[in-house]
Amino acid sequence: MSEPEQDHHLAGETVRRAALGDRVAQRQIYETFGHRALNTIVRIVGLPDAEDVLHDAFIRLFEKLPSFRYESEFSTWMHRLVVNEALQHLRKSGRKVMNTESLPAVVQDTSDQRQYSREDAELMQLALNRIEPDLRRIFELKVLDELSYSQISEIVGIPEGTVGSRLNRARRELQNQLVQLGWGT
């Protein structure tokens, strides 16, 4: 089932039931979105803390579920909550730099659909760690999470046009870092 189909299915009765404390509905939400949420959390906080943050994020999600107003896709609302929970964990632990250790061994560039080798992926990881965390976050939301500009705008809290300009800046900075690391030479 695609994400829009998942949203349509969950945006109705399942979310309402889960908001009322229905454990079956809550489990359905967790089973539908838990893996994706965990992947996002691992990229932000790293593997050692990811399970704890995932647990906290879903507790928070179910606490806040009654406030979901159906003004956006459920997955976008949930993703924003998960990202915020992970960022709050970083702040509490005193860490400021988001982690990209979980970057897949093969990363696909959306601009030219080029497949990267494992070595290139390692360079990509190093380069991503060198760009500003806010730019890296937008890049990861677009490229790795495959979210739309509208979804990213809502999650990050900036206009869609700003998402586009920051994504372009992130790609430029990433390319500059890759060149400095010797990629393509």
Backbone as numpy.savetxt, mean C-alpha at the origin, in Angstrom:
# Nx Ny Nz CAx CAy CAz Cx Cy Cz
-12.05 -13.05 -8.18 -12.90 -11.88 -8.18 -12.00 -10.64 -8.18
-12.27 -9.70 -9.07 -11.45 -8.49 -9.15 -11.77 -7.58 -7.97
-10.88 -6.59 -7.74 -11.07 -5.68 -6.62 -12.40 -4.93 -6.69
-12.80 -4.36 -7.87 -14.11 -3.70 -7.91 -15.26 -4.66 -7.58
-15.15 -5.92 -8.03 -16.19 -6.90 -7.71 -16.18 -7.19 -6.22
-14.97 -7.28 -5.61 -14.88 -7.51 -4.17 -15.53 -6.35 -3.43
-15.22 -5.12 -3.87 -15.80 -3.94 -3.24 -17.31 -3.95 -3.34
-17.82 -4.25 -4.52 -19.26 -4.25 -4.71 -19.91 -5.26 -3.78
-19.31 -6.43 -3.70 -19.83 -7.49 -2.85 -19.77 -7.09 -1.37
-18.65 -6.49 -0.96 -18.47 -6.15 0.44 -19.11 -4.83 0.84
-19.31 -3.95 -0.13 -19.83 -2.62 0.20 -21.26 -2.68 0.71
-21.93 -3.77 0.49 -23.31 -3.89 0.91 -23.47 -4.53 2.26
-24.19 -5.61 2.27 -24.60 -6.28 3.49 -23.43 -6.78 4.35
-22.35 -7.25 3.73 -21.22 -7.79 4.50 -20.60 -6.73 5.39
-20.38 -5.54 4.85 -19.79 -4.46 5.65 -20.76 -4.05 6.75
-22.03 -3.95 6.43 -23.02 -3.58 7.45 -23.05 -4.61 8.59
-23.04 -5.88 8.22 -23.06 -6.93 9.24 -21.78 -6.90 10.08
-20.65 -6.72 9.41 -19.36 -6.65 10.12 -19.34 -5.46 11.07
-19.91 -4.34 10.65 -19.96 -3.15 11.49 -20.79 -3.39 12.75
-21.74 -4.31 12.67 -22.58 -4.65 13.82 -21.96 -5.74 14.69
-20.74 -6.19 14.31 -20.03 -7.18 15.11 -20.19 -8.61 14.64
-20.78 -8.83 13.48 -20.96 -10.18 12.94 -19.59 -10.77 12.60
-19.18 -11.79 13.36 -17.85 -12.41 13.20 -17.69 -13.07 11.83
-18.74 -13.65 11.28 -18.65 -14.29 9.96 -18.35 -13.24 8.90
-19.04 -12.11 8.97 -18.80 -11.03 8.01 -17.39 -10.44 8.19
-16.96 -10.30 9.45 -15.61 -9.79 9.70 -14.56 -10.74 9.14
-14.78 -12.04 9.32 -13.84 -13.03 8.79 -13.80 -12.95 7.26
-14.95 -12.73 6.64 -15.00 -12.61 5.18 -14.18 -11.41 4.71
-14.27 -10.31 5.41 -13.47 -9.13 5.06 -11.99 -9.44 5.24
-11.65 -10.07 6.36 -10.25 -10.41 6.62 -9.72 -11.36 5.54
-10.47 -12.38 5.21 -10.02 -13.36 4.20 -9.91 -12.74 2.82
-10.75 -11.76 2.53 -10.71 -11.11 1.23 -9.53 -10.16 1.11
-9.24 -9.40 2.17 -8.26 -8.33 2.08 -7.01 -8.51 2.95
-6.98 -9.53 3.80 -5.87 -9.70 4.73 -4.51 -9.85 4.08
-4.43 -10.66 3.02 -3.14 -10.88 2.36 -2.61 -9.58 1.74
-3.49 -8.85 1.09 -3.08 -7.58 0.47 -2.65 -6.59 1.55
-3.38 -6.54 2.65 -3.01 -5.64 3.75 -1.65 -6.03 4.32
-1.42 -7.32 4.49 -0.13 -7.78 5.02 1.02 -7.39 4.09
0.84 -7.54 2.79 1.89 -7.14 1.84 2.22 -5.66 1.98
1.21 -4.83 2.12 1.42 -3.39 2.28 2.17 -3.12 3.58
1.76 -3.76 4.64 2.38 -3.54 5.95 3.84 -3.99 5.94
4.13 -5.12 5.33 5.51 -5.62 5.27 6.39 -4.60 4.57
5.90 -4.00 3.48 6.70 -3.01 2.76 6.97 -1.78 3.61
6.06 -1.46 4.51 6.23 -0.24 5.31 7.04 -0.49 6.57
6.72 -1.56 7.32 7.37 -1.75 8.62 8.38 -2.88 8.64
8.39 -3.71 7.61 9.29 -4.86 7.59 8.61 -6.10 8.14
9.19 -7.23 7.86 8.60 -8.52 8.20 8.47 -8.78 9.71
9.47 -8.44 10.53 9.37 -8.81 11.95 8.12 -8.27 12.66
7.67 -7.07 12.32 6.54 -6.45 13.01 5.23 -6.57 12.25
5.25 -7.13 11.06 4.09 -7.08 10.17 2.85 -7.75 10.74
3.00 -8.94 11.32 1.83 -9.65 11.86 1.16 -8.85 12.98
1.96 -8.25 13.86 1.39 -7.44 14.94 0.65 -6.24 14.40
1.25 -5.58 13.41 0.61 -4.40 12.82 -0.67 -4.81 12.08
-0.64 -5.95 11.39 -1.83 -6.44 10.70 -2.96 -6.67 11.71
-2.62 -7.31 12.82 -3.61 -7.57 13.87 -4.19 -6.25 14.38
-3.33 -5.30 14.69 -3.78 -3.99 15.18 -4.63 -3.27 14.13
-4.22 -3.38 12.86 -4.96 -2.71 11.79 -6.37 -3.27 11.65
-6.52 -4.57 11.74 -7.86 -5.14 11.61 -8.71 -4.88 12.85
-8.11 -4.82 14.02 -8.87 -4.42 15.21 -9.39 -3.00 15.00
-8.50 -2.13 14.56 -8.87 -0.73 14.31 -9.94 -0.65 13.22
-9.77 -1.44 12.16 -10.73 -1.43 11.05 -12.12 -1.80 11.56
-12.22 -2.86 12.36 -13.53 -3.29 12.84 -14.11 -2.30 13.85
-13.25 -1.59 14.60 -13.73 -0.54 15.49 -14.29 0.63 14.70
-13.62 0.98 13.60 -14.01 2.14 12.81 -15.04 1.81 11.73
-15.31 0.56 11.50 -16.22 0.15 10.43 -17.57 0.86 10.48
-18.15 1.08 11.65 -19.43 1.80 11.67 -19.34 3.22 11.09
-18.12 3.78 11.02 -17.97 5.14 10.47 -17.77 5.13 8.95
-17.65 3.94 8.33 -17.51 3.87 6.87 -18.79 4.39 6.25
-18.66 5.42 5.38 -19.83 6.11 4.84 -20.14 5.77 3.38
-19.44 4.80 2.82 -19.71 4.36 1.44 -19.49 5.48 0.42
-18.67 6.47 0.77 -18.37 7.56 -0.16 -17.20 7.20 -1.07
-16.50 6.14 -0.72 -15.38 5.65 -1.52 -15.49 4.13 -1.57
-14.61 3.51 -2.35 -14.57 2.06 -2.38 -14.11 1.57 -1.01
-14.67 0.47 -0.57 -14.29 -0.09 0.73 -12.79 -0.38 0.76
-12.25 -0.96 -0.33 -10.83 -1.32 -0.34 -9.94 -0.09 -0.19
-10.34 1.04 -0.76 -9.56 2.27 -0.63 -9.59 2.76 0.82
-10.76 2.76 1.41 -10.90 3.17 2.81 -10.06 2.27 3.71
-10.16 0.97 3.48 -9.42 0.01 4.29 -7.91 0.18 4.09
-7.48 0.36 2.84 -6.06 0.51 2.55 -5.50 1.73 3.27
-6.25 2.82 3.26 -5.79 4.02 3.95 -5.63 3.76 5.44
-6.58 3.06 6.02 -6.51 2.73 7.44 -5.30 1.86 7.73
-5.04 0.86 6.89 -3.90 -0.04 7.07 -2.58 0.73 6.96
-2.47 1.58 5.95 -1.25 2.38 5.78 -1.05 3.28 6.99
-2.11 3.93 7.44 -1.99 4.82 8.60 -1.57 4.05 9.85
-2.10 2.87 10.03 -1.73 2.04 11.19 -0.24 1.67 11.12
0.22 1.32 9.92 1.64 0.97 9.75 2.53 2.18 9.99
2.13 3.34 9.49 2.92 4.56 9.70 2.93 4.95 11.18
1.80 4.77 11.86 1.75 5.05 13.29 2.69 4.12 14.04
2.77 2.87 13.62 3.71 1.93 14.24 5.15 2.42 14.07
5.47 2.92 12.87 6.82 3.45 12.65 7.10 4.63 13.57
6.13 5.53 13.69 6.31 6.70 14.56 6.53 6.28 16.01
5.73 5.33 16.48 5.85 4.87 17.86 7.21 4.21 18.12
7.72 3.52 17.10 8.99 2.82 17.29 10.19 3.73 16.99
9.92 4.97 16.56 10.99 5.92 16.29 11.65 5.75 14.94
11.10 4.89 14.11 11.66 4.70 12.76 10.97 5.65 11.80
11.75 6.24 10.91 11.17 7.19 9.98 11.19 6.70 8.54
12.10 5.85 8.20 12.24 5.40 6.82 11.42 4.15 6.61
10.58 4.20 5.59 9.78 3.02 5.29 10.67 1.96 4.67
10.33 0.73 4.91 11.10 -0.43 4.50 10.60 -0.97 3.17
11.51 -1.32 2.28 11.10 -1.94 1.01 11.76 -3.29 0.86
12.09 -3.94 1.99 12.74 -5.25 1.92 11.91 -6.29 1.20
10.60 -6.10 1.21 9.74 -7.11 0.59 9.53 -6.86 -0.89
10.23 -5.90 -1.46 10.09 -5.66 -2.89 10.30 -6.96 -3.64
9.37 -7.33 -4.50 9.50 -8.62 -5.16 10.78 -8.74 -5.98
11.23 -9.95 -6.20 12.45 -10.18 -6.96 12.29 -9.71 -8.40
11.10 -9.71 -8.91 10.86 -9.19 -10.26 9.88 -8.06 -10.15
10.31 -6.86 -10.54 9.48 -5.67 -10.49 9.15 -5.28 -11.92
7.90 -4.92 -12.15 7.49 -4.54 -13.49 7.31 -3.04 -13.53
8.02 -2.37 -14.45 7.91 -0.94 -14.63 6.65 -0.68 -15.46
5.74 0.16 -14.95 4.49 0.39 -15.64 4.68 1.27 -16.88
5.77 2.01 -16.99 5.93 2.90 -18.13 6.36 2.16 -19.40
7.21 1.13 -19.29 7.61 0.44 -20.52 7.44 -1.08 -20.43
6.81 -1.56 -19.34 6.52 -2.98 -19.17 7.78 -3.85 -19.24
8.93 -3.31 -18.90 10.18 -4.07 -18.91 10.25 -4.97 -17.70
10.65 -6.19 -17.89 10.84 -7.12 -16.78 12.28 -6.99 -16.27
12.43 -6.87 -14.97 13.75 -6.72 -14.38 14.28 -8.06 -13.88
15.59 -8.24 -13.98 16.22 -9.43 -13.42 16.33 -9.28 -11.90
16.75 -10.34 -11.25 16.92 -10.30 -9.79 17.93 -9.22 -9.39
19.02 -9.11 -10.12 20.04 -8.10 -9.80 19.47 -6.69 -9.96
18.71 -6.50 -11.04 18.08 -5.20 -11.24 17.09 -4.89 -10.12
16.36 -5.91 -9.67 15.40 -5.72 -8.58 16.12 -5.31 -7.30
17.30 -5.89 -7.05 18.08 -5.50 -5.87 18.53 -4.05 -5.98
18.96 -3.64 -7.17 19.33 -2.24 -7.38 18.11 -1.34 -7.21
16.96 -1.80 -7.72 15.72 -1.04 -7.58 15.41 -0.84 -6.09
15.58 -1.88 -5.31 15.32 -1.79 -3.87 16.24 -0.76 -3.22
17.52 -0.80 -3.56 18.46 0.18 -3.01 18.09 1.59 -3.42
17.75 1.75 -4.70 17.37 3.07 -5.21 16.10 3.58 -4.53
15.12 2.70 -4.35 13.88 3.11 -3.67 14.16 3.57 -2.24
15.09 2.92 -1.58 15.43 3.31 -0.22 16.09 4.67 -0.17
16.59 5.15 -1.29 17.29 6.44 -1.33 16.39 7.61 -1.69
15.16 7.36 -2.15 14.29 8.49 -2.49 13.43 8.84 -1.28
12.87 10.03 -1.31 12.07 10.51 -0.18 10.95 9.53 0.15
10.72 9.28 1.44 9.68 8.32 1.83 8.30 8.63 1.26
7.92 9.92 1.19 6.60 10.26 0.65 6.50 9.91 -0.83
7.58 10.13 -1.58 7.58 9.77 -3.01 7.58 8.26 -3.18
8.36 7.58 -2.34 8.41 6.13 -2.41 7.03 5.53 -2.11
6.35 6.10 -1.15 5.02 5.62 -0.79 4.07 5.72 -1.97
4.07 6.85 -2.66 3.19 7.02 -3.83 3.59 6.05 -4.93
4.89 5.91 -5.18 5.37 4.98 -6.20 4.90 3.57 -5.88
5.05 3.14 -4.63 4.65 1.78 -4.25 3.14 1.59 -4.36
2.37 2.60 -3.96 0.91 2.47 -4.07 0.48 2.31 -5.53
1.17 3.01 -6.43 0.81 2.94 -7.85 1.35 1.67 -8.50
2.65 1.42 -8.35 3.30 0.34 -9.09 3.08 -1.03 -8.43
3.26 -1.11 -7.13 3.15 -2.40 -6.46 1.72 -2.75 -6.08
0.97 -1.77 -5.58 -0.42 -2.04 -5.19 -1.39 -1.84 -6.34
-0.89 -1.24 -7.43 -1.69 -1.02 -8.65 -2.97 -0.24 -8.37
-2.86 0.79 -7.52 -4.01 1.62 -7.22 -4.13 2.75 -8.25
-5.34 3.26 -8.41 -5.57 4.37 -9.32 -5.13 5.68 -8.66
-5.00 6.73 -9.47 -4.64 8.04 -8.92 -5.69 8.47 -7.90
-6.95 8.19 -8.18 -8.04 8.56 -7.29 -7.90 7.86 -5.94
-7.60 6.57 -5.96 -7.43 5.82 -4.72 -6.23 6.34 -3.93
-5.13 6.58 -4.63 -3.92 7.10 -3.96 -4.21 8.47 -3.36
-4.92 9.30 -4.11 -5.29 10.63 -3.64 -6.04 10.55 -2.31
-6.97 9.64 -2.25 -7.76 9.48 -1.03 -6.91 8.94 0.12
-6.05 7.97 -0.16 -5.22 7.35 0.88 -4.22 8.35 1.45
-3.56 9.09 0.56 -2.50 10.00 0.98 -3.04 11.36 1.40
-4.23 11.70 0.90 -4.84 12.97 1.27 -4.34 14.15 0.48
-4.03 13.93 -0.80 -3.60 15.00 -1.69 -4.42 14.93 -2.98
-4.51 16.03 -3.74 -5.27 16.00 -4.99 -4.66 15.03 -6.01
-5.51 14.53 -6.93 -5.05 13.58 -7.94 -3.92 14.15 -8.79
-4.00 15.42 -9.13 -2.94 16.04 -9.92 -1.61 16.02 -9.19
-1.66 16.20 -7.90 -0.44 16.15 -7.09 0.10 14.73 -7.06
-0.80 13.74 -7.03 -0.36 12.34 -7.09 0.44 12.13 -8.36
-0.10 12.61 -9.50 0.59 12.44 -10.78 1.95 13.12 -10.79
2.02 14.35 -10.29 3.30 15.06 -10.32 4.31 14.41 -9.38
3.85 13.95 -8.22 4.77 13.28 -7.28 5.21 11.92 -7.81
4.31 11.25 -8.50 4.69 9.96 -9.09 5.75 10.18 -10.18
5.57 11.20 -10.98 6.59 11.52 -11.99 7.91 11.89 -11.33
7.84 12.66 -10.26 9.07 13.04 -9.54 9.73 11.80 -8.93
8.91 10.91 -8.38 9.45 9.66 -7.80 10.15 8.84 -8.87
9.56 8.74 -10.05 10.18 7.98 -11.14 11.49 8.63 -11.58
11.51 9.97 -11.65 12.76 10.66 -12.02 13.84 10.43 -10.98
13.47 10.60 -9.71 14.46 10.40 -8.64 14.93 8.94 -8.60
14.00 8.03 -8.81 14.36 6.61 -8.84 15.33 6.34 -9.98
15.04 6.89 -11.13 15.93 6.71 -12.29 17.31 7.30 -11.99
17.36 8.48 -11.40 18.65 9.09 -11.04 19.43 8.21 -10.07
18.73 7.67 -9.07 19.39 6.80 -8.10 19.90 5.52 -8.77
19.11 4.98 -9.69 19.53 3.78 -10.41 20.80 4.03 -11.22
20.85 5.18 -11.88 22.05 5.54 -12.65 23.24 5.67 -11.72
23.06 6.33 -10.56 24.15 6.49 -9.61 24.64 5.14 -9.08
23.73 4.17 -9.02 24.10 2.83 -8.55 24.68 1.96 -9.66
24.76 2.51 -10.87 25.38 1.77 -11.96 24.43 0.92 -12.79
23.14 1.14 -12.66 22.18 0.37 -13.44 22.28 0.73 -14.92
22.29 -0.27 -15.74 22.32 -0.06 -17.18 23.70 0.23 -17.75
24.72 0.13 -16.93 26.08 0.40 -17.45 26.83 -0.88 -17.67
